[in-house]
Every structure is written in structure tokens, then in C-alpha cells.
Amino acid sequence: MRSAILLMSIGEEEAVEVFKHLGPKEVQKLGQVMAKLNGVSRNQVAGVLREFREQAGQQTTIGAAADQYLRSVLTRALGNEKAGPLIDRILQGQDVSGIESLKWMDADSIAELIKNEHPQIIATILVHLDADQAAEVLGKFVERLRNDVMLRIATLEGVQPSALRDLNDVLMQLLAGTDKLKKTSKGGVEAAADILNYLGGTVEASVTAHIRETDSDLAQKIQDKMFVFDNLIDLDDRSIQLLLREIQSDTLIVALKGTSEGLREKIFKNMSQRAAEMLRDDLDAKGPVRLSEVEIEQREILRIVRRLAEEGQIVMGGKGDEGLVE
């Protein structure tokens, strides 16, 4: 909300410049919050602007436009012929494939674009998307194709230049210039586990069962890497407290429906006594909730967990990290 207030406060032209540097998810999330802003007080605006000035004052320009700076320095030092291949190797793995364009498309459009391609090509495309977006696209496929693609993702050991050229054929102009790309580290057990984490419910169970029938050891490796909602109990208290600050109360109430008493108690003990009592009362008053609604809210909380983990604020434990089990 603070970011939304800031963008609404700085003026249209400045907000446009900020949005140019954001990814699709950030744009969508900020846009949704901005659309719902109502009744923001002067004190709130002043507080947001003051916090922004304080944080901005601590930043330097080092790292800004690093790619352009690096290209310029190496080209001047080594010449175009020597610097070109070196720059490609250094920057390989950043946004050089053009597949970022897919991240701005909705899941229906992506599924329609690639559903008739070979499952191996589909798998190669999906591992370049964020796990939640890839899961949403998979959900648009028929069960047989979905299972086949997930099995290929789990056994994918990187993407060769020839595979990237196939992507170029499928996505036409979206993936221009893939000839210079080297093998990437996309795919594998962790990629499959990340996507399965977002599928959830019966779809996840169906895919996992298919993989288990084909390769039981592979299925177990994937299962060991997965972080599901019940694994929240394995987070330390500090991580739980950080997480609770990011979760809306309505989301937490629905997500906790049907969970273990142990997990609920873990949540309660990391809240103030008054907040815990209010949450207990709200859970009792909520009544029965559809399983699909519970799964949606649990996936939302898991998205927050992954974001905090990516930012280095928490460490995701669970089955894949015995060191954090209490």
C-alpha cells in the first residue's frame, strides 16, 4: 500500500517512469492496490513520503544501468570483436532470451499459443516463466498433456541452444536472437517442485501420481523439495512473525480452516494475546469454507513466503531442510 500511495503522490509523469522499470506482476499488484485506494489521510501521505526520502537518501547510483556500463567499458577496453562474446557470457542468464514478453500475457493466451507444440518444447518454455504463472498455464491443459509436461520439466537438465531455437520457432519474434545463448540451468527437480507448489489440490495429486508411476525415485525427490502450507510449522518464530505482518487477516482466517491444531498454535503463539484471541474467535465464527477457497488463500500465503525467502528475510525449511525442523 505504501508503494501505491507514493506513486499516487508523485504525479502522473513520474509514476509513468517508475512503471517502466517494473515487471508484470509488480504492475498488476500495484495497479490493483492503487485502484482501491480511498480516503488516504494527509498524515499517511506525509509518512510515506518521509520514509521514501529516508530510504532514498541511503542509496547510491552504483549498480544502476550496470549492463550498459559493463558493455561500454569492456568494448572500449577490448574492442568489439573480443568484448562481444565475453559480454554475452557475463550477462547470460539475465533477460537475454526475450521470453520476458510471455510474462505479460495471461495464462489462457500462453496455453493457446503452445498447447499444440511438442511437450518437450512446452516444458522448455514453462521453466522460463515464474512458477505460479507456469502452474496457471499448466492448469489450462488436459490432464494427459499436463502430466507429460511436468515429467519432462522434472527431468530437464538445462536448455541447449537447439532447444532455444525451437522456442524461437514457437514464439516467432518474441525470442529473437537466441543463437548466442549458452545452456541455461532451467528445469529439474526444483523447478518441478516450485510449479507443483502452485498447482495445489487434485491437480497436484494427479501430476505427482503420474510421475510416481513413471519414476518413483524422481517423484520422491520432487516431494522432498516441495514446500506446502503445512510446512509453515517448520519455520522459526521470527519468520512466522515476519510473515504475519504481510498477511491480510481475512486471508489468514480462511487459510487456517482445516489445518492442523499444531500449525494453528504455532501461529497463535507468534501473535499478541489479544490478536490470537481475536483470530480464534474469527475462526469459530467463520463457519464452513469451501476447500477451493482455502487452497486459494493458502497459495497466496505461500507466494508471500517465497517472496520473503527470495528477499533473504526468511529461510524456507520443511522436508528439504532438516536443519530448521523444531
Protein Blocks (a to p, Z undefined) as FASTA:
>chain_A
ZZmmmmmmnojklmmmmmmmpcfklmmmmmmmmmmgghiafklmmmmmmmmmmmmmmpcf
ehiaklmmmmmmmmmmnojklmmmmmmmmmgoiafnopmmmmmpcfklmmmmmmmmcfkl
mmmmmmmpcfklmmmmmmmpcfklmmmmmmmmmmpgcjafklmmmmmmmnmmmmgoklmp
ccdfeecjklmmmmmmmngpjllmmmmmmmmmmommlmmmmmmmpccfklmmmpcfklmm
mmmmmpcfklmmmmmgopafklmmmmmmmpcfklmmmmmmmmmmnopadfklmmmmmmmm
mmmmmmmmmnopaccebjmlmklpZZ
